[in-house]
Amino acid sequence: MTIELVPLGTLRVNLAEPIVVGQTPKGTRVIVELTDARFEGERLRARLKGAAAADWALIGPDGTCALDIRYTLETDDGAVIFLSYSGRLDLSGGPGTAPVYSTPQFETGDERYAWLNKVQAVAKGVFDPENVLTLEVYELK
């Protein structure tokens, strides 16, 4: 069985300065709030809605960062979509030195975008020096 990757779009996320909780029993906890997000694709165009948006990241002793990102988007035509994704990032060489891999999932009650509720997506991206994460997002088929 072959996996097909169908382009969903590009996601650009602006990040605030990290809040370092420090070493916890689970690893080094770092919270990074999102200040803006924009999803641009043929079937989905949306922007960050609200202020409840962050990555509750956990960094292990080897520099592996486990992502836990959650926020709400509002489409250009007014639909509200919850977006969450986990993923992995190798921080052993410092931020911006390795790709970000994630698995976005969408939730919405808007019938126009109900197709998103059935999508499992994958994404690959990079951080730039301006504290922006850019991800190319694909639907798995």
Protein Blocks (a to p, Z undefined) as FASTA:
>chain_A
ZZddddfbdcdddddddddebjcfkbccdddddfbdcdddfkbccddedjbdcddddddf
kopacdddddddddfkopacdddddddddfknoghiaccddddddddfbfklmmmmmpcc
dddddddfkopacddddddZZ
